[in-house]
Amino acid sequence: MRRNNLAFLLLLVVFVSLSTVSCSGDNDMGESPTGETPTTPEENEEPENAAPASFDLLAIEDGEDEVELKPTFEWTEAIDPENEAVTYTLFLGQEENPVSQVATNLNSLTYSLDDDLEFAATYFWKVVAEDGNGNATTSKIYSFKTRPVGSFVSSPSFGARHLATVVEFNGKLFTIGGYGYNSDGVLHYLDDVWSSVDGENWTLETDAPGFMPRSFHQAVVFHNKMFLIGGFKWNGAPSNDIWSSIDGKNWLMEKENAEFPADWGHKILLYNDKLWLITGGQNEFFNQNVWSSDDGVNWSLVTDDIGFSVSIEQEAVVFNDKMWVVVQDKVFSSIDGIDWALELENAPFQSNNKEYSLVSIEEKMILMVEGATSDSSAVVWSSTNGKDWEQEYQETGFPNRQDNSIVVFLDKIYVMLGLNTDMGYLNDIWTLN
């Protein structure tokens, strides 16, 4: 019996010991020796550094039109959650998601371009904000379109018209005659002479110059005078009279009937200290002649056959020490008025029912292909050699027109007046920049 009691006590001691160890192990898993709850490895890590907050683009607005070529971009501040310094990168390009960085490490919220963008082109832009740890936030992408190449100058006080002639003389621009609305608002052949020192503000020099009202005439500066030559008179006849003026107010008839045939739509060029007349209009037949003059009054026949079909739609200019004629889809040049070299046929700018305007500026020939309706824009081409032509602009910004006047003045190309069959006769003035 005693032996049994000892065995029972021994088992009881072992059981209590095991229970104590088990409870102690459970307590070790729940509390640290200090009584604090332990943390996981993840809870011991520092909070992740966050990217700057989202921000907005302010200017240029999305979808904005006629933006200047050196615009200023602006956006709101991107706040960093850790108050770190934020820098900005501006992306700009013609692809929908621009990849070209035009400015980096910007501390300001604006940026202005140093170089011009293209005329009448669509651009896309965005900004990326970045903190000191390389965390970045990207803005939305906005698009805009730059202004067209044409800039509006004015609508002068003289009546709307076409087929006028415009010439620069003594620092002024002179507009002479044409066909359009007279001072009484009646459609008529015109003989008024207006001048401007800036292309915007115009002064009437005379409304009674002495010569018959006309259109399709030519004016040129030679030997310190303005010469007015030929044209289609209001009586319905072509002319070959010659008038001159030293001030635009007073006009002198130099010759009533010059040696060359009465003509309209002809071209006059100043080349090698002579005036050259290239026929191109018509009366009872098409003239194919070239004439020259040492004084603007007395004329000599250079050739009675220029060698190609001329037209009232042809254009002529002096460029690179040659005389040039553009007619239909061909380009010709000459150094003597007798022999004309075919520089180009099947020109890329040729188009049916279109007219041309042609000038030379900054070592280029500039050709504008025009139409009479508003369903399309004039297209501007350029060439440095007369053989190779590059299309510069398809959107000029001004209404399309025919029978307009074009001239280089104050280092700009002025496009003036004309006829648009949807709008009527025009009296607006624009520049091609």
Summary of the structure (lengths in Angstrom):
residues: 433
radius of gyration: 40.1
end to end distance: 125.9
largest distance: 165.0
contacts: 1328
relative contact order: 0.10
helix: 8%
strand: 45%
